Amino acid sequence: MSNVLLTGDFQAMLPNDYVGFTFFVGCMAMMAASAFFFLSMNSFDRKWKTSILVSGLITFIAAVHYYYMRDYWAGSVAAGGLEGGESPTFFRYVDWVLTVPLMCVEFYLILKVAGATKNLMWKLIAASVVMLVTGYWGEAVAMEQAALWGGISGAAYFYIVYLIMFGEAKELATKAGGSVLSAHNMLVKFVLIGWAIYPLGYMIGTADGQWYSFMGNIGIDMNVVYNIGDAINKIGFGLVVYSLAVASTSKDAA
Ligand SMILES: *C/C=C(C)/C=C/C=C(C)/C=C/C1=C(C)CCCC1(C)C
């Protein structure tokens, strides 16, 4: 890891560093979203307070990691020019391994009204950890076998999709009905479409020598793809949970 990080200095960015700019905007957006979730938390009853708290934790953890990732990227660009920008892969995956399991907790929290068990929550968490550890392995450790590790990671991803779209979680959501069911269906769309952005970033970043080597020539930096994915998924996911809390709070009051 670059020692630019460890000095505690704030690394300025070049004005034409558009990848760095997406780290910067990502950091601001995550901070703003965290303030929004934390400040609105107390206007909901207990049942929803925890869910909104978790939404805020997801964006807050990301904000802190984006602060470091921006600095890491800017430091590598300062040292090696725009072509020498280095991906903050380690921080990226530390962030994901904390925030993605929290998103699994969100599924559990909203389905608790229908009798969701901790067992379901742990299955989702375990699958997400397998997905991320194997992805990290392919991206940072065994890059020659990136396609293989990406494939294993993808299988874990599809298992998560299966559980929430057709399996146990879907049954519970159907049982709960109403605004819980529509929120669940919305979160499923985030996982199915929003999370599918990440394998594209992975293919861009690990294209060298793989069957998908053409992905290396599309001219978009892997980090931009990951940063867009994070903004959509972390903030969007939180807003779905927020809307559910609003919908069911106003219904209770009426
Ligand atoms: C807030 C961060 C989120 C929601 C991150 C999600 C990450 C993924 C869904 C990553 C998935 C991957 C694959 C399905 C295959 C290739 C390797 C990964 C780890 C990029």
The ligand as a MOL file (V3000), in Angstrom:
LIG
                    3D

  0  0  0     0  0            999 V3000
M  V30 BEGIN CTAB
M  V30 COUNTS 20 20 0 0 0
M  V30 BEGIN ATOM
M  V30 1 C -22.1100 -1.3100 -1.4560 0
M  V30 2 C -21.4750 -2.3180 -2.1680 0
M  V30 3 C -22.0870 -3.3050 -2.8790 0
M  V30 4 C -23.5830 -3.4330 -2.9670 0
M  V30 5 C -21.2350 -4.2410 -3.5410 0
M  V30 6 C -21.6350 -5.2940 -4.2440 0
M  V30 7 C -20.6870 -6.0920 -4.9160 0
M  V30 8 C -20.9790 -7.1370 -5.7520 0
M  V30 9 C -22.3730 -7.5680 -6.0200 0
M  V30 10 C -19.8690 -7.8000 -6.3950 0
M  V30 11 C -19.9630 -8.8630 -7.1930 0
M  V30 12 C -18.9030 -9.5600 -7.9350 0
M  V30 13 C -19.3190 -10.5670 -8.7950 0
M  V30 14 C -20.7610 -11.0060 -8.8670 0
M  V30 15 C -18.3850 -11.2900 -9.6990 0
M  V30 16 C -17.0630 -10.5970 -9.8500 0
M  V30 17 C -16.5130 -10.1690 -8.5480 0
M  V30 18 C -17.4230 -9.1810 -7.8070 0
M  V30 19 C -16.9700 -9.2400 -6.3480 0
M  V30 20 C -17.1620 -7.7740 -8.3700 0
M  V30 END ATOM
M  V30 BEGIN BOND
M  V30 1 1 1 2
M  V30 2 2 2 3
M  V30 3 1 3 4
M  V30 4 1 3 5
M  V30 5 2 5 6
M  V30 6 1 6 7
M  V30 7 2 7 8
M  V30 8 1 8 9
M  V30 9 1 8 10
M  V30 10 2 10 11
M  V30 11 1 11 12
M  V30 12 2 12 13
M  V30 13 1 12 18
M  V30 14 1 13 14
M  V30 15 1 13 15
M  V30 16 1 15 16
M  V30 17 1 16 17
M  V30 18 1 17 18
M  V30 19 1 18 19
M  V30 20 1 18 20
M  V30 END BOND
M  V30 END CTAB
M  END
